[in-house]
Amino acid sequence: MSKGIVLLAAGGTGGHVFPAEALAFKLKERGYSVHLVTDSRAERYAGKFPAEEIHVVPSATIGSKNPVAVARSLWTLWSGMRAAKRLIQRLKPVIVVGFGGYPTVPPLLAATRLGVPSMLHEQNAVMGRANKALAPRVKAIAGGFLPESGGAFSDKTIATGNPVRPAILAAAEQPYLPSRAGEPFNLVVFGGSQGAQYFSKAMPTAISLLDDVLRDRLRITQQVRPEDMEMVRGCAAQLQMSADIAPFFNDMAERLAKAHLVICRSGASTVSEISVIGRPAVLVPYPHALDHDQAANAAALAATGGAKVIVQAELSPERIASILSHVMNDPEKLAGMAAAAKLAGKPDAANLLADMVEAIAAGKTVSEFKRTRA
Ligand SMILES: CC(=O)N[C@H]1[C@@H](OP(=O)(O)OP(=O)(O)OC[C@H]2O[C@@H](n3ccc(=O)[nH]c3=O)[C@H](O)[C@@H]2O)O[C@H](CO)[C@@H](O)[C@@H]1O
């Protein structure tokens, strides 16, 4: 028999949904039923997300200054809140947990109005806008990279880390095996759930600048946005490179486990996964990210010595080639970074977050929960 329903709310991008999914697996193991409320991208997760049902309620952002657009958004939010209220009254969840993104605003507001316990998980080192708006109303906030003290809501924040998928935890069992002179060197290049156009042009040029000995050692996995696939495939063929190229790799955990170096953006789950598995990384924060959350996530891992951060404006194919030449000849340095990254990893985040969900659902305060952990 189910211990009760937990309603998870997440904006429809991988950045919000993947941590919610990791928590969902954990809660199901503990005997809860899970429902997900998200936006119109819900069908992407159908059959994959371990929820009894996936619900969509209307939502909108208020980004525009145009009064007609603002009125329309407010109306959509109002309808979303009414729909969310009906959903919560029907499901009677023991708690509603928001993972950020504007589609979480109606369900979380509805939960607080109905007196249902509610909490947030913020994946990034900087709080997103939806979470910032909801933070004063919820009972607790779990943070992927948020500090437990000194932040705006430190009295109710717990640094759980970002829950990672079971496949990532399995990959974390594999030790880092350095690639020495003459041995294959696995390089994984990726953007995030949507890919990163920057690497499509920069990587092939960088690789063309390497000497033949290093280029022969490279085995590349590169996530490439669909519109760039043909161009990057052509470059790889011209360079006679061994490269796996795709818009999205479903076996990313396994690829990260085998990587000798990762070059990527610094979305919250990306950074958390790299540190849980323990692989050295060059992080290139997405320069147009709202509130520069990616720069802050990257800085958190770089501070441990597990990664190097380079802002895109200071990066070039020449610099990538120079970094590759240097580190491919210095396996000890990469092994040191891998160890530092692993030390910073939080493989127990999903467990801790599930403990927190159970405690808040049972009416405990954050300070009471913290005391049980001490
Ligand atoms: C442009 C933008 O606004 N990005 C935001 C978005 O990033 P984004 O949605 O890219 O989020 P993350 O980096 O957090 O997660 C990407 C996920 O996709 C997976 N993956 C990626 C490529 C692939 O081929 N296969 C695969 O499985 C990664 O392993 C990771 O689990 O949400 C994050 C979490 O709120 C934020 O930190 C980012 O700033």
The ligand as an SDF file (V2000), in Angstrom:
LIG
                    3D

 39 41  0  0  0  0  0  0  0  0999 V2000
   20.7590   27.2730  -21.2260 C   0  0  0  0  0  0  0  0  0  0  0  0
   20.1590   27.0890  -19.8850 C   0  0  0  0  0  0  0  0  0  0  0  0
   19.3360   27.8700  -19.4310 O   0  0  0  0  0  0  0  0  0  0  0  0
   20.5800   26.0310  -19.2030 N   0  0  0  0  0  0  0  0  0  0  0  0
   20.0770   25.6980  -17.8660 C   0  0  0  0  0  0  0  0  0  0  0  0
   19.4750   24.3010  -17.9030 C   0  0  0  0  0  0  0  0  0  0  0  0
   20.4910   23.4920  -18.4560 O   0  0  0  0  0  0  0  0  0  0  0  0
   20.3400   22.0200  -18.9670 P   0  0  0  0  0  0  0  0  0  0  0  0
   18.9160   21.6960  -19.2090 O   0  0  0  0  0  0  0  0  0  0  0  0
   21.3270   21.8480  -20.0550 O   0  0  0  0  0  0  0  0  0  0  0  0
   20.7670   21.2730  -17.6390 O   0  0  0  0  0  0  0  0  0  0  0  0
   21.8800   20.4590  -16.9180 P   0  0  0  0  0  0  0  0  0  0  0  0
   23.2550   20.7070  -17.3430 O   0  0  0  0  0  0  0  0  0  0  0  0
   21.5590   20.6690  -15.4810 O   0  0  0  0  0  0  0  0  0  0  0  0
   21.4580   18.9650  -17.3310 O   0  0  0  0  0  0  0  0  0  0  0  0
   21.7510   18.4230  -18.5700 C   0  0  0  0  0  0  0  0  0  0  0  0
   21.5030   16.9430  -18.4550 C   0  0  0  0  0  0  0  0  0  0  0  0
   21.4800   16.3840  -19.7580 O   0  0  0  0  0  0  0  0  0  0  0  0
   22.2640   15.2090  -19.7360 C   0  0  0  0  0  0  0  0  0  0  0  0
   22.7380   14.9380  -21.1050 N   0  0  0  0  0  0  0  0  0  0  0  0
   23.2820   15.9290  -21.8570 C   0  0  0  0  0  0  0  0  0  0  0  0
   23.7010   15.6620  -23.1400 C   0  0  0  0  0  0  0  0  0  0  0  0
   23.5560   14.3520  -23.6560 C   0  0  0  0  0  0  0  0  0  0  0  0
   23.9040   14.0390  -24.8020 O   0  0  0  0  0  0  0  0  0  0  0  0
   23.0240   13.3950  -22.8700 N   0  0  0  0  0  0  0  0  0  0  0  0
   22.6150   13.6440  -21.5880 C   0  0  0  0  0  0  0  0  0  0  0  0
   22.1280   12.7340  -20.8970 O   0  0  0  0  0  0  0  0  0  0  0  0
   23.3850   15.4890  -18.7700 C   0  0  0  0  0  0  0  0  0  0  0  0
   23.9960   14.2870  -18.3770 O   0  0  0  0  0  0  0  0  0  0  0  0
   22.6020   16.2100  -17.6780 C   0  0  0  0  0  0  0  0  0  0  0  0
   21.9760   15.2730  -16.8240 O   0  0  0  0  0  0  0  0  0  0  0  0
   19.0800   23.9060  -16.5730 O   0  0  0  0  0  0  0  0  0  0  0  0
   20.1380   23.8880  -15.6070 C   0  0  0  0  0  0  0  0  0  0  0  0
   19.5440   23.4410  -14.2640 C   0  0  0  0  0  0  0  0  0  0  0  0
   18.5640   24.3390  -13.8120 O   0  0  0  0  0  0  0  0  0  0  0  0
   20.8250   25.2350  -15.5070 C   0  0  0  0  0  0  0  0  0  0  0  0
   21.9420   25.1300  -14.6500 O   0  0  0  0  0  0  0  0  0  0  0  0
   21.2520   25.7150  -16.8930 C   0  0  0  0  0  0  0  0  0  0  0  0
   21.8120   27.0180  -16.8150 O   0  0  0  0  0  0  0  0  0  0  0  0
  1  2  1  0
  2  3  2  0
  2  4  1  0
  4  5  1  0
  5  6  1  0
  5 38  1  0
  6  7  1  0
  6 32  1  0
  7  8  1  0
  8  9  2  0
  8 10  1  0
  8 11  1  0
 11 12  1  0
 12 13  2  0
 12 14  1  0
 12 15  1  0
 15 16  1  0
 16 17  1  0
 17 18  1  0
 17 30  1  0
 18 19  1  0
 19 20  1  0
 19 28  1  0
 20 21  1  0
 20 26  1  0
 21 22  2  0
 22 23  1  0
 23 24  2  0
 23 25  1  0
 25 26  1  0
 26 27  2  0
 28 29  1  0
 28 30  1  0
 30 31  1  0
 32 33  1  0
 33 34  1  0
 33 36  1  0
 34 35  1  0
 36 37  1  0
 36 38  1  0
 38 39  1  0
M  END
$$$$
